[in-house]
Amino acid sequence: MKHVGILGHSWEGASLCWREVCQHSIRLGHPAHPDVTMDCISFEHCMPAWERGDYEAVRAVLATSVDRLVRAGCDFFVCPDNTAHLALEAPGDPLTIPGLHLIDIVADAAQRAGHRRVGILGTRFTMQGPLYPRELAARGIEAVIPTSGDQNLVHAAIFDELVHGIFRDETRTSFVNLIDRLADSGCDAVALVCTEIPLLVSPDDSPLPVLDSTRLSGQAALEVALGTRDLPTWRGGQFRR
């Protein structure tokens, strides 16, 4: 089996990805999960760069983590953080090992499920960024971005609560109500594309079918490790299918 590298950017979501690799291995009848190594430089070190839109500075931090994964013997990496992909697509030297592209994984899952209009819930950087509209549109799917007020609600909850491991019932109710509004606007699914949102909102909570980017990333990484999915070739920069 291939050695999985997890490129973490926030600890709660990266931990969920790690658990999903191991749990999905058991579900598929492989009790001996593949070797998994995670490297996670604190998100807080990158916040000033995120706030000023300096994606290349964030990419340099992420590249340091990738280099550490190489030294640990990883064959490829998966980054369960959607926002980080904005930086990973920024210009720079090729990363030292190839990685799965999370937005591609989620968009493929939406296409397989037959969804046509998908609500996007993540950080403000992700919701306002080009990646989900681009990858979903390439598959004939519309990305629906929440109103500015709902974006503020989601973004604040992520950075004030979720990334710190705080999951409140009141916040869950706010998210469920927001998903209801997306359903009313014609969405047939919701993409939970911040690594921690699936820890707050389960499929049973959601009024719409859920695309859980964190668990999808873990499942895809396991498939690569088992050889049932091709080893990725993307090494940063703009993703091309």
N, C-alpha and C positions, 0 to 999 in steps of 0.2 A: 504494500500500500504506500501511496505517496504521503509525505510528511506535510501536514497542513500548517500554514502560518496564519494567524489571525492578527490583522493590523487594527488594533483598537484605537479609538479616539475618545471614547467615554467608557468608564469601567462597567456600568450596569449593562449596557447593550452588548459590549464585547463579551461579558460573562455569559449572557443569554445565548449568543452565537456559539460559544464553546460548549455549553450544555446541549445545544441542539445537535451539534456534530456527534456527540457521544450518544444522546438519546435516540437520534435517528438511526445510528448504527445498530443499536439494539432492536429497534423496530424492524429493520431490514434483515434481522437474523445474524448480525455480526457482533457478538458480545465483546470481541476485542476491537475497540475503536482504533482508528489510526493515530499515529503520533501527532500531537497538537502542541504548538508553541504559540503563545500570545505575547505581543509587545504592545504596551500602551503608555505613551507619554501623555501626561495630564493635559486634558482639553484646555484647562485654565491658562496654560502657557501660550496657547494659540489665540485666545479670545481677542487681545488687542489687534492682531493681524486680521481676524475675521471681521471685526467691527470696522476696520479701515479698508476692507476689500482687498487685502494683500494676499491673494491666493498663492502666489509663488513662495512667500515666506512660510505659509502653512505647509505647502508641498515639501519644503526642505525638512521640516520636522518629521513629516510622514515618511520621507525617504530614509531618514535616520532609523526609524523603526523597521523599515523593510530591510535595511542593511543588517540589522541585528537578527532578523528572522533568517537571513541567508547564513549568518555565522552559526545559527542554531541548527542548520541542516534542512530548513524548509525547502520544499520543491516549488511551492507557489503560495500566494497569499489570498485571503479574502478579507475585505474591509466591510464590516457590517454597518458602518456609519455613512448614511446617504450624503450628508453635507460635505464630508471629507472628499467625496468624488468631484466636487467643484474644484478643489485644490489639486487632486490627483490628475485632473484633465488640464491643469495649467501647464504652460511651457516649462521644459526642463529636461535634463538628461534622462534617458530611459532608466526605469527602476531596475534593480539588480536581479529580481526574479519576476515572472509574470503574475498577474492577478486576475481574479474574476471581477467583472464589472457589475456592481449591485443593481444599478438601474436597468441594465439589460436583463438581469435575472427576473426582476419584478415585472418588467414589461412583457417578457415571455410568459410568465405565469398568468398575467391578465389576458393575454391572447389565447392561451390554452383554455382558460375558463370561459371564453366567449364574451368577455366584458366589452362594452362600447363606450362607456362614460365613467371615468374613475376619478373620485375625489382624492386630493393629495393633502395629507396631514404630516407636517414635519416642521423643522425649524423655518424661520422666515427666509433664511438663505436658500433652503431647498424649495420652499413653496414658490418663491419669486424667481428661482433660477431656471435655466433653460433645459436641464437634463431630462426631467420627466416629460414635459411637453414634446421634446424631440424624440425620445425613444418610444413613447406611446403613439405619437403621430405616425411614426415609421411603420406601425402595425395597424393603422387605421382606427386608433382609439383616441378619444378626446380626454385630455387632462383638465380637470376642473379645480381651480384654485379658490379657496374660501375668500370671503369678503375680508377687507382690511381689518375690521374689528375681530373677526374670528381668527385671522392670522396672528393678531396681537395676543389673543387668549392662548393659543397653542404655543407660541414662541415663549411667552412668559412662563407657562406651566413647565415647559421643558427645562428652562434654565434656572427657574426658582425652586423647582421641586424634583422633577424626574431624574435629572442627572445626579442628584444628591441622594437618590434612593428613597424619595418621599412620594408616596402614592396615596392620595386622599380620596375618600368617597365623593366629596364635593367636586373635585376636579374630574373624576370619572363621569359624574352626571353631566358636567358641562360639555365634555367631549361627546357623550352619547347624544346630547341635544344638538350639538353641532353636526354630527353625522346624520341625524334626522333632517336637518336643514339641507344637507347635501342630497339626501334621498328625495326630498321635496323638489329639488332643482333638477331632478332627472338622472342622478348618478345611479349606476347599478352595482357599484362596488366602492370601497374606500381603501386606499393604500396607506397603511401606517408606516410612514417612511422616516421616522426617527427611531433609533434603536430601542429607546425606552418605552415608547407608546404602547407596544404590545404587552408590557408588564402592567400597564394601567387598564387598557381596554382589551378584553378577550373577545373572541368571535361570538360567544354567547351574549356579551354585553351589547354588541354592535347591531344597529338596525339594518346594516348593509353587510354583504359578504366582505370579508377582510383579506387584503393582501398584506401579509406580515413580512416585511422586508428582512427582519433580523433572522427569523426562523428559515425563510427561504434561502438566505445566504449560507446558513449552516448546512442545510440539506444539499445545496449545490456543491459546497466544499467537500462534503462527504462523498458525493458522486465522483468528483475528480479523484479523490484519494483511492476510491475503489476501482477506478478505471472505467466506470460506466458513463462518464462525461469527459470530453476531451480536455487535456491540459490547456489552460488559457494561454494566450499569446500577448495579451495587452500588457504593456509596461509603462502605463501612464500616457498623458497626452490625450487628445480627443479620441474618443472611442469610435471604432469603426467595426461594424458587424461583419 
